[in-house]
Amino acid sequence: MSLIQEKFSSLFSNFEVTTQARPDGGILLTLRSTEGRVFKRSLSYQQLHAGDQLTWAISAIRRDLAEQASELPQISMLQSQQRFALPTYHTA
């Protein structure tokens, strides 16, 4: 089991987790529930190796899983997702 697969297995312990390498360095993450429902998400190399992007991707996966189960989190939980800083432009 790869380090990435172990990380996602610990984060989503109530799912069977499999990962497949993609040619661009990313992965195809597959989560299978005990009821047989399958959830797939493609994660890029950048998302896997940038801490803030990985945190955001994990939050998005959790939100999508809750939506599928019709257990949407409270608005305050969604608002706490960290966002990327917007670029700042300076004129000379």
N, C-alpha and C positions, 0 to 999 in steps of 0.2 A: 504494500500500500504506500503510495507516495505521500510526502509531507503535506501537500495541498489537500489530498483526499482525507488524510487524518484530521486536518484542521476543520474541514467542512463536516466530517463525521461527528466531531465533538460539538460543533455548533448546532447541528440538526440531528441530535441523537435519536429522535423518534422516527427517523427515516433511514432507509437503506440508501447509502450514498455511493455513486459511481462517478468517475471522471474519465473523460477521453481527451487526449491531447489534440489540439488543433494545429494546423500548419503554421499559423501566425504566432505561435507561442502561448496562446490562450488555452482554455479548456471548455468542454461541454460538460456542465454539471447536471447530473440526473438524480433527483430525489424520488424515492418510491415509498409510499406510505404502506402501513400494514393492511389497509383496505384495497391496495392495488392501484391507487391513483398515482400518476406519474407527473412530475413537474421538471421541466428542463429549462436551463438558462445557460446562455453562452457568455463567458467572461473573457475579456481580452487580456493580453499580457500586461498592458498598462494597469488594468483594474486589479490584477493579482499582485502587482509589485509596487503599487502606490498606496500607502496606508489609508489616506483619506478616501480614495476611490474604492478600496476594498471594504471599508466600513460602510460607505454608502450602498455598495452592491449588496452586502449582507442585510442591511436594513430594508432594501427594496425587495429582496427575496422573502424575508419574513413578512413584509406587508402583503406581497402577492399570495403567499401561502395562507395568510389569514383571510384574504379576500376569497380565495377558493373555498375555504371552509366556512364562509359567511360569518367569520368572527373578526370583523374589522376592528382594529385598535382605536382607542380614543384619539380625538384630534390632537390632544397634547402630545401623544406618543409620536404621531406623524410629524408634528412641528419640531420635534427635538432632533430630527435627522440633520446631520452635519452637511453643509453644502460647500461647494468649491468657492474659493474667493474669485470674484470677477476680476478680469484684467484691468489694470489701471494704466492709462496713457498719459504721458507728460509731453508737453510741447517745449521746444527749445527756445 
